[in-house]
């Protein structure tokens, strides 16, 4: 009896699936980090503009400058809100990739376990067959002596 080749193929495919899931998880993690850094930069720009605004309040401004500044601050706040939405989506995607990796790892472990059990069963059957042959040869030698 030979080990089934299907287990080897299935285990290989499961390992490939795990590698792919791991790669997707890494990409998702990088995207989250990029968005967090972008969010931090936007918040710093917003804080810097507010600080400059407070310093500039001491001077007189015309209506156009005030409106331009308010429009600029609104755009920054809109960008921050957009980055927050993207960040939440990226975090959800990261969580789903993490779950997919866990499922792929579980399947890989199952298939490798089944493959090892099949090999163990084949070895056991081979050992039993050899033992039967040795026992039969021993009985035959015993019968030839007597």
C-alpha positions as CSV (number, residue, x, y, z in Angstrom):
1,X,0.0,0.0,0.0
2,X,1.3,3.4,-1.0
3,X,0.6,6.8,0.6
4,X,-2.0,8.7,-1.3
5,X,-0.6,11.4,-3.5
6,X,-3.7,13.5,-3.1
7,X,-2.8,14.4,0.5
8,X,0.5,15.8,-0.6
9,X,-1.1,17.9,-3.3
10,X,-3.9,19.2,-1.0
11,X,-1.3,20.0,1.7
12,X,0.8,21.9,-0.8
13,X,-2.3,23.9,-2.0
14,X,-3.2,24.7,1.6
15,X,0.4,26.0,2.2
16,X,0.1,28.2,-0.9
17,X,-3.3,29.5,0.4
18,X,-1.7,30.3,3.7
19,X,1.2,32.1,2.0
20,X,-1.3,34.1,-0.1
21,X,-3.4,34.9,3.0
22,X,-0.2,36.0,4.9
23,X,0.8,38.2,2.0
24,X,-2.7,39.8,1.9
25,X,-2.5,40.4,5.7
26,X,0.8,42.1,5.4
27,X,-0.5,44.4,2.6
28,X,-3.6,45.2,4.7
29,X,-1.4,46.0,7.7
30,X,0.8,48.3,5.6
31,X,-2.3,50.1,4.3
32,X,-3.5,50.7,7.9
33,X,-0.1,52.1,8.8
34,X,-0.1,54.3,5.8
35,X,-3.5,55.7,6.6
36,X,-2.6,56.2,10.2
37,X,0.5,58.2,9.2
38,X,-1.6,60.2,6.8
39,X,-4.2,60.9,9.5
40,X,-1.4,62.0,11.8
41,X,0.0,64.3,9.2
42,X,-3.4,65.9,8.5
43,X,-4.0,66.4,12.2
44,X,-0.6,68.1,12.5
45,X,-1.4,70.4,9.5
46,X,-4.7,71.2,11.1
47,X,-3.1,71.9,14.5
48,X,-0.4,74.0,12.8
49,X,-3.0,76.1,10.9
50,X,-5.0,76.7,14.1
51,X,-1.9,77.8,15.9
52,X,-1.0,80.2,13.0
53,X,-4.6,81.4,13.0
54,X,-4.4,82.3,16.7
55,X,-1.2,84.2,16.1
56,X,-2.7,85.9,13.0
57,X,-5.8,87.0,14.9
58,X,-3.8,89.8,16.5
59,X,-3.5,91.4,13.0
60,X,-6.3,92.8,11.0
61,X,-7.6,90.7,8.2
62,X,-10.0,91.5,5.4
63,X,-13.1,89.4,4.7
64,X,-11.5,87.5,1.8
65,X,-8.5,86.3,3.9
66,X,-10.8,85.2,6.6
67,X,-13.1,83.3,4.2
68,X,-10.1,81.7,2.5
69,X,-8.7,80.5,5.8
70,X,-12.1,79.1,6.8
71,X,-12.4,77.3,3.5
72,X,-8.9,75.9,3.8
73,X,-9.6,74.7,7.4
74,X,-12.9,73.1,6.1
75,X,-11.0,71.3,3.4
76,X,-8.5,69.9,5.9
77,X,-11.3,68.7,8.2
78,X,-12.9,67.1,5.2
79,X,-9.7,65.3,4.3
80,X,-9.3,64.2,7.9
81,X,-12.8,62.8,7.9
82,X,-12.1,61.0,4.6
83,X,-8.9,59.5,5.9
84,X,-10.8,58.4,9.0
85,X,-13.4,56.6,6.8
86,X,-10.6,55.0,4.8
87,X,-8.8,54.0,7.9
88,X,-11.9,52.3,9.4
89,X,-12.4,50.4,6.1
90,X,-8.7,49.4,6.1
91,X,-8.9,48.2,9.7
92,X,-12.0,46.1,8.8
93,X,-10.2,44.7,5.8
94,X,-7.2,43.9,8.0
95,X,-9.4,42.0,10.4
96,X,-11.0,40.0,7.6
97,X,-7.6,39.1,6.2
98,X,-6.5,38.0,9.7
99,X,-9.6,35.8,9.9
100,X,-8.9,34.4,6.4
101,X,-5.3,33.6,7.5
102,X,-6.6,31.8,10.5
103,X,-9.0,29.7,8.4
104,X,-6.2,28.9,5.9
105,X,-3.8,27.9,8.7
106,X,-6.5,25.7,10.2
107,X,-7.1,24.0,6.9
108,X,-3.4,23.6,6.3
109,X,-2.9,22.0,9.7
110,X,-5.9,19.7,9.1
111,X,-4.6,18.5,5.7
112,X,-1.0,18.0,7.0
113,X,-2.4,16.0,9.9
114,X,-4.4,13.9,7.5
115,X,-1.4,13.4,5.3
116,X,0.8,12.4,8.3
117,X,-1.9,10.0,9.5
118,X,-2.1,8.4,6.0
119,X,1.7,8.0,6.0
120,X,1.5,6.5,9.5
121,X,-1.2,4.1,8.4
122,X,0.8,3.0,5.4
123,X,3.9,2.4,7.5
124,X,1.8,0.5,10.0
125,X,0.3,-1.7,7.2
126,X,3.7,-2.2,5.7
127,X,5.1,-3.2,9.1
128,X,2.2,-5.6,9.7
129,X,2.7,-7.2,6.2
130,X,6.4,-7.7,6.9
131,X,5.7,-9.1,10.2
132,X,3.2,-11.6,8.7
133,X,5.7,-12.6,6.0
134,X,8.4,-13.1,8.7
135,X,6.0,-15.1,10.8
136,X,5.0,-17.2,7.8
137,X,8.6,-17.8,6.9
138,X,9.3,-18.7,10.5
139,X,6.5,-21.2,10.6
140,X,7.6,-22.7,7.2
141,X,11.2,-23.1,8.5
142,X,9.9,-24.6,11.7
143,X,7.8,-27.1,9.7
144,X,10.7,-27.9,7.4
145,X,12.8,-28.8,10.5
146,X,10.2,-31.3,11.7
